């Protein structure tokens, strides 16, 4: 069983990697879903909740929730050779995953701010920025978690600036590597 982490700034293409991975039989655990669920309970913006969770429970809080979920799946003897963790944001999270899963690797995806902002406007998820100032603030929040360090030290990197077909080919190349 391989466990890999996916990292990238909002709108870079992480969810597409997850979608393609599911199509290939992988199980996807989304770290952001944990934060969004908690934000909904608190009636807060997910960005605010992510910061508060780390302040209240420490830098490992979201990773620990995710790891517990993965270990539960492994105890259920899931029928997959790959678990994809979407949304790794800090070097501390990477460290914790590497300590819990042998051969844990990070696949990061990079897209320019302009490309990501345009994608977010089209995606129209509740926590997505609809103006460029909010978008820049969200990026700064993400960078404050250490996501830039995660991306720059990742095991694999995909540049996602081209069309979807080109991106899908690149993603499939990596997924096939992880599934072999």
N, C-alpha and C positions, 0 to 999 in steps of 0.2 A: 504494500500500500504506500503510495507516494502522497505526501501532503506538500502543496506548493502555495505560496502567497502571491497575491496580485496587488500591485501598488500603482498609484498614479493620481494625479490631481483630478478634481471633479471635471467630468466631460472628456476625459482622455480616452476612454474606451474600455474601462474595466468590466462593465456589465456585459459588453459584447464578448469578451473572453469567457466570462461565466456562461453565457448563453451557448457559445460554441462548445464549451466543456461539457455542459449538460447533454447536448446533442450527441456527444461521444461517450456518454455513460458515466461521466464524473458526477460527484456530489459537490455542490457549492454551498459554502457557509459564508454569509455576508456579514462582516463585522458592523457595517453601517446599519443593518437592520436592527441589531441590538440597541444601538444608540437611538434610532428612530422610534423604536418601541418605547423606550424609556422617555423620550421627548414627548411622545403622545400622552403618556401617563402624567407627565409634569405640565402638560399644556405649554411647552416651550419650543423654540426653534431648535432643531437638532444640533446646529453648530454650538449654541449656548449649552445644551445638555452635554455634549462631548467634553467641553471644557470643564463644566461643573463635576461630571463624573470623575475625571482625572484629579480634580482638586479634592473631592470628597474621599475617593477610594484609592488614589495613587495611579501612577502611570501605567500599570499593568491591567487595570480594571476591564477594559474591553477585550483585551487579549485573553484574560482568564475566563471570561464568560464564553468566548469563542472556543477556547481549548476544551472547556468542560463539555460543550456541545459536541465537539468532534470526538472526544473520548466516549461519550454516550453512543454516538453512531458506530464507533469501532466495536463497542461492547455488543451492539446489535448485529454484528457480523454483516455489515452492509455489503452488497454485491457490486463493488466498484474497485478499480485499481488506483483511483485518483480522487483525492479530496482537494478542492480549490478553496482557499480562504481569500475572499474578495475584500479589499479595503485596508490593507496593512498601512499604518500611517507613521509609525515611529520606530527608531532603532531598538527601543526597549521591547516593543512587540516582537520584532524579528528575533531578538535574543531569546525571548521566552519561548517562541515557537521552535527555534533551533534546539533549545534545551528539552523540549517535549517530544519532538518528532525527528528521528534520524534522517539525515539527508534532506532536510527542509531547504527549499530553494525559493528565491524571490524572482518573479517575472514582473518587470515594471513596464508601463506604457507611458509614452511622452507625446504630448500634442501641444502646439503653441497656444498661448492665451486666447488669441483671436479665434482659432478653430474651436477651442473648448467652450468659449462663451457662446458662439453661434450654436453649438450642439445643445448646450443647456437651455437656451431659449426655445429650441425645437422640442426638447424632451419634456419641459414643463412639469417637472416633479415639484411637489410642494416646497421642498427645501432648496430648490434651484434659484440662483440669482437671475433676476430679470433686467437689472441694469448693471452697467459695467463697474460702477463704484462698489456695489454690493459684491459683485464677482471678485474684484480685487481684494476686498476685505476677507472674503471667504478663503481665497488663496493664501493670504497672510496668516489666517488662523491655521490652515492646514500645514503651512510651512513651520509654524511655531511648534507643532507636534513633532517635527523632525522628518516629515515626508521627503524633503529634498535629500536628506542623508540616505534614506531608504532607497530612493530612486538611483542616486549616484553610486551606491554600493551594491546594487542588485546583481544577481547572478546572470540575468538575461534582461535585455531591453528591446522593446519594439517602438519604433517611431511611427505614430499614427497620424499622418497628414494627408494620405492619399485616399482613394476611393475605398468603399467597403470591401469589394472583392479582393483587392490587394492586401488589405488588413486581414481579412479572413484567411487568406493563404498563409500569411506570416504566423498568425495565431495557431492555425492547424499544424504548422511545422513544429512549433513548440509543444503543443498538446500531444502530438504523436511521440515526441521525445519523452515526455513525462509518462505516457501510457505504456511505453515499451519496457 
